[in-house]
Amino acid sequence: MRFNEAWLREWVNPAIDTDTLVQQLTMAGLEVDAVEPAAPAFTGVVVGQVESCEPHPDADKLRVCQVSNGADTTQVVCGAANVRPGLKIPFAQVGAVLPGDFQIKQAKLRGVESSGMLCGASELGLEDLIDGLMELPDDAPVGTDFRKYLQLDDAVIEVDLTPNRADCLSLRGIAREVGVMNQSLLINAAIDRVAPAIDDTLTVNLANSQGCPRYLGRVITGVNVNADSPLWMIERLRRAGLRTIDPIVDVTNYVLLELGQPLHAFDLAKLSGGITVRNANAEEKLLTLDDQELTLRDDTLVIADDSQALALAGVMGGKPSSVTSDTQDIFLECAFFAPLAIAGKARSYGLHTDSSHRFERGVDPQLQNEAIERATALILEIASQARSAKPWTKHTCRARQKSPCVQIASKACWAWACPPNRWKTSSTVWAWKYPPRKAAKNGWCWPPAGASTWRSKPT
């Protein structure tokens, strides 16, 4: 699990330094494997804005630019294909020192004075998203120190978690732990429900409710998959070791890191009929996102539509139903898969993913509503003109009622089945909830007769 300290401190901010934080995590059983800077050392780089561009008199591929640092305008010769008036970029001024001890000096390029350098991401030790200059958002404040703007004076911490600490496979889980150790308040911002704007629905059938006790889904239409993810999200993903792909994948990865809940998006236009969570048919084929064609066994849980298997449940999606640059509408999945239904399945097919890593160890079964609302809000914010539906609801709750299934097809999809023994998680341990042995206000009694537990009262 990799995360950056600045992001963690947005959740909990005790009055301790990085070294103390690292020591506390290790002593709590969250062994820290590495602590790295978020970016290599460099100085003298500010947010600049290109005021004008003119062709170089002696070179077809060079441009003579006037660049503002917020106080002065400087002439810089640049050969990047994407340089243009109005563009905001990292501007290394004369006297700047870039990674590798590369010093920026006054120079002449083909007889034209150049005072500084317009930078691409790789020249600053960051990830290149495009070939050329690093393009900053329109609201980037010109003249601001670039390190301060991107919070690059930050530490990336990598922890090696034991299998019993699945609760710390997220920023929120680690923040809980840090908060408890320092008696600090957890800054847990409320996640509001997204108001639906459409009535689109899909039917959802839990054919294997033991393997998938809870399944939520939501239709989101009008998404712009070609929109740019915000720089703050790209940077947090980069520091966690993930590269940006498109706004939909970036959002699902972001929520995975933030809350610990895996999600998956299907191209709605590629689905045939409703969604069924079932075991695969023997010898059924599935082409995964990494272009492997799997021959499935009948003990493998899959997400399917009316015609074919769409995804290896809790592991990886299928390529035929994947989101592409032409996608306009999506079906967003957010489910709880039982650990025993997922354990070993990814390895048996030669796979290992962030999703399978979490589901094998146990995801909070109460987290799905919160996660799908968080992901929906981010998609609506980033992919302009997107509109969402509500989640649909389906219950099969043998422990609490006699009727096997109650289905409500409303504006998004929420499928839920609670087996007799239900999970409940705290910040440090997993405990069990048991069926009632006597009347209680919430329908549950703790502990059951003869049961041993870490706790002595309901949680």
Secondary structure as UniProt FT lines:
FT   STRAND          2..4
FT   HELIX           5..11
FT   HELIX           18..27
FT   TURN            28..29
FT   STRAND          31..37
FT   STRAND          43..56
FT   TURN            57..58
FT   STRAND          59..68
FT   STRAND          73..78
FT   TURN            81..82
FT   TURN            85..86
FT   STRAND          88..98
FT   TURN            99..101
FT   STRAND          102..103
FT   STRAND          107..109
FT   TURN            110..111
FT   STRAND          112..114
FT   STRAND          117..118
FT   HELIX           121..124
FT   TURN            138..139
FT   TURN            142..143
FT   HELIX           146..149
FT   TURN            150..151
FT   STRAND          155..160
FT   TURN            163..164
FT   HELIX           166..168
FT   HELIX           171..182
FT   STRAND          204..206
FT   TURN            209..211
FT   STRAND          214..221
FT   TURN            225..226
FT   HELIX           231..239
FT   TURN            240..241
FT   HELIX           247..259
FT   STRAND          264..267
FT   HELIX           268..270
FT   STRAND          275..279
FT   TURN            282..283
FT   STRAND          285..288
FT   TURN            289..290
FT   STRAND          293..295
FT   TURN            298..299
FT   STRAND          301..304
FT   STRAND          309..312
FT   TURN            313..315
FT   STRAND          316..318
FT   TURN            320..321
FT   TURN            325..326
FT   STRAND          330..336
FT   HELIX           339..342
FT   TURN            343..344
FT   HELIX           345..348
FT   TURN            349..350
FT   HELIX           354..361
FT   TURN            365..366
FT   HELIX           368..382
FT   TURN            384..385
FT   STRAND          387..388
FT   STRAND          393..396
FT   TURN            398..400
FT   STRAND          406..408
FT   STRAND          413..417
FT   STRAND          422..425
FT   STRAND          430..433
FT   TURN            441..442
FT   TURN            449..450
//
